[in-house]
Every structure is written in structure tokens, then in C-alpha cells.
Amino acid sequence: MDIKEYKKKSKLHELTDDEKEFNRKLSQKRISIEHVNRELKIFRIMKETYRNHQNRYQEKLQIMCGIFNLNNS
């Protein structure tokens, strides 16, 4: 997995146009991921401590993601 970070300006150097464009594109990708995270947290399994049998967690998570994908297709 390739992790990318925002470019930051320093006191001595401003951001170049390329760095600003990079930050803008990274923000666009990040916000779409954040929207998906918000929608998945509507299902309480994602935001609270899971208190059922741990062997069923993966199965329930896949069902929840399938419902999400069905609604957004």
C-alpha cells in the first residue's frame, strides 16, 4: 500500500503550483473515502465495540458492505 501525505509549506518556502495541485487531488480522493466511512458508520458495527461472537464479525461486515454497494450502484 502506498501512503501519501500532504505537502506542507514552511516558514521559508511556499508551496509550488505542482505541490498545491498534488494536495488538491489528494483531498478529492480523501473526501470520497471519508464519505464512505461516514455512511458505513451508520451501521453500528463500524463505530461501536462489537459484542457478539468474533467469528461472525467478518461475515456481518461483508453483508453490511454488500448492502452499501447495492444502495450506491
ChimeraX commands (.cxc) that place a marker at each C-alpha (Angstrom):
marker #1 position 0.00,0.00,0.00 radius 0.5
marker #1 position 1.35,3.39,-0.95 radius 0.5
marker #1 position 0.74,6.05,1.70 radius 0.5
marker #1 position 0.76,9.65,0.53 radius 0.5
marker #1 position 0.92,12.72,2.71 radius 0.5
marker #1 position 0.07,16.32,2.09 radius 0.5
marker #1 position 2.86,18.69,1.18 radius 0.5
marker #1 position 3.29,21.41,3.75 radius 0.5
marker #1 position 4.78,24.83,3.41 radius 0.5
marker #1 position 7.48,26.01,5.73 radius 0.5
marker #1 position 8.24,29.44,7.03 radius 0.5
marker #1 position 10.92,29.83,4.39 radius 0.5
marker #1 position 9.33,28.17,1.37 radius 0.5
marker #1 position 5.86,28.46,-0.11 radius 0.5
marker #1 position 4.25,25.56,-1.92 radius 0.5
marker #1 position 4.82,25.31,-5.65 radius 0.5
marker #1 position 1.88,25.04,-8.03 radius 0.5
marker #1 position 2.61,21.33,-8.51 radius 0.5
marker #1 position 2.54,20.74,-4.76 radius 0.5
marker #1 position -0.74,22.64,-4.45 radius 0.5
marker #1 position -2.23,20.55,-7.25 radius 0.5
marker #1 position -1.00,17.36,-5.55 radius 0.5
marker #1 position -2.67,18.41,-2.28 radius 0.5
marker #1 position -5.90,19.24,-4.12 radius 0.5
marker #1 position -6.05,15.83,-5.83 radius 0.5
marker #1 position -5.22,14.05,-2.61 radius 0.5
marker #1 position -8.01,15.94,-0.84 radius 0.5
marker #1 position -10.51,14.92,-3.51 radius 0.5
marker #1 position -9.64,11.25,-3.03 radius 0.5
marker #1 position -9.65,11.57,0.75 radius 0.5
marker #1 position -13.06,13.22,0.93 radius 0.5
marker #1 position -14.68,10.47,-1.13 radius 0.5
marker #1 position -13.22,7.87,1.25 radius 0.5
marker #1 position -14.42,9.87,4.26 radius 0.5
marker #1 position -17.96,9.94,2.82 radius 0.5
marker #1 position -17.93,6.15,2.50 radius 0.5
marker #1 position -16.65,5.83,6.09 radius 0.5
marker #1 position -19.47,8.08,7.30 radius 0.5
marker #1 position -22.10,6.02,5.51 radius 0.5
marker #1 position -20.68,2.75,6.84 radius 0.5
marker #1 position -20.72,4.10,10.39 radius 0.5
marker #1 position -24.50,4.40,10.10 radius 0.5
marker #1 position -24.37,0.64,10.67 radius 0.5
marker #1 position -23.41,0.47,14.33 radius 0.5
marker #1 position -20.99,-2.42,13.76 radius 0.5
marker #1 position -18.38,0.06,12.49 radius 0.5
marker #1 position -18.46,2.67,15.24 radius 0.5
marker #1 position -19.08,0.75,18.44 radius 0.5
marker #1 position -17.44,-2.14,20.21 radius 0.5
marker #1 position -18.57,-5.39,18.62 radius 0.5
marker #1 position -20.09,-7.52,21.38 radius 0.5
marker #1 position -21.16,-10.66,19.50 radius 0.5
marker #1 position -19.11,-13.72,18.55 radius 0.5
marker #1 position -15.90,-12.64,16.86 radius 0.5
marker #1 position -16.09,-15.39,14.25 radius 0.5
marker #1 position -19.26,-13.79,12.80 radius 0.5
marker #1 position -17.85,-10.25,12.64 radius 0.5
marker #1 position -16.28,-10.68,9.18 radius 0.5
marker #1 position -19.47,-12.19,7.80 radius 0.5
marker #1 position -21.64,-9.36,9.12 radius 0.5
marker #1 position -19.18,-6.76,7.90 radius 0.5
marker #1 position -19.28,-8.23,4.38 radius 0.5
marker #1 position -23.10,-8.24,4.42 radius 0.5
marker #1 position -23.11,-4.60,5.51 radius 0.5
marker #1 position -20.67,-3.63,2.75 radius 0.5
marker #1 position -22.78,-5.54,0.22 radius 0.5
marker #1 position -25.87,-3.59,1.27 radius 0.5
marker #1 position -23.91,-0.35,0.99 radius 0.5
marker #1 position -22.65,-1.26,-2.51 radius 0.5
marker #1 position -26.16,-2.28,-3.59 radius 0.5
marker #1 position -27.56,1.08,-2.50 radius 0.5
marker #1 position -24.81,3.04,-4.26 radius 0.5
marker #1 position -24.71,1.17,-7.56 radius 0.5
marker link #1:1,2 radius 0.2
marker link #1:2,3 radius 0.2
marker link #1:3,4 radius 0.2
marker link #1:4,5 radius 0.2
marker link #1:5,6 radius 0.2
marker link #1:6,7 radius 0.2
marker link #1:7,8 radius 0.2
marker link #1:8,9 radius 0.2
marker link #1:9,10 radius 0.2
marker link #1:10,11 radius 0.2
marker link #1:11,12 radius 0.2
marker link #1:12,13 radius 0.2
marker link #1:13,14 radius 0.2
marker link #1:14,15 radius 0.2
marker link #1:15,16 radius 0.2
marker link #1:16,17 radius 0.2
marker link #1:17,18 radius 0.2
marker link #1:18,19 radius 0.2
marker link #1:19,20 radius 0.2
marker link #1:20,21 radius 0.2
marker link #1:21,22 radius 0.2
marker link #1:22,23 radius 0.2
marker link #1:23,24 radius 0.2
marker link #1:24,25 radius 0.2
marker link #1:25,26 radius 0.2
marker link #1:26,27 radius 0.2
marker link #1:27,28 radius 0.2
marker link #1:28,29 radius 0.2
marker link #1:29,30 radius 0.2
marker link #1:30,31 radius 0.2
marker link #1:31,32 radius 0.2
marker link #1:32,33 radius 0.2
marker link #1:33,34 radius 0.2
marker link #1:34,35 radius 0.2
marker link #1:35,36 radius 0.2
marker link #1:36,37 radius 0.2
marker link #1:37,38 radius 0.2
marker link #1:38,39 radius 0.2
marker link #1:39,40 radius 0.2
marker link #1:40,41 radius 0.2
marker link #1:41,42 radius 0.2
marker link #1:42,43 radius 0.2
marker link #1:43,44 radius 0.2
marker link #1:44,45 radius 0.2
marker link #1:45,46 radius 0.2
marker link #1:46,47 radius 0.2
marker link #1:47,48 radius 0.2
marker link #1:48,49 radius 0.2
marker link #1:49,50 radius 0.2
marker link #1:50,51 radius 0.2
marker link #1:51,52 radius 0.2
marker link #1:52,53 radius 0.2
marker link #1:53,54 radius 0.2
marker link #1:54,55 radius 0.2
marker link #1:55,56 radius 0.2
marker link #1:56,57 radius 0.2
marker link #1:57,58 radius 0.2
marker link #1:58,59 radius 0.2
marker link #1:59,60 radius 0.2
marker link #1:60,61 radius 0.2
marker link #1:61,62 radius 0.2
marker link #1:62,63 radius 0.2
marker link #1:63,64 radius 0.2
marker link #1:64,65 radius 0.2
marker link #1:65,66 radius 0.2
marker link #1:66,67 radius 0.2
marker link #1:67,68 radius 0.2
marker link #1:68,69 radius 0.2
marker link #1:69,70 radius 0.2
marker link #1:70,71 radius 0.2
marker link #1:71,72 radius 0.2
marker link #1:72,73 radius 0.2
view
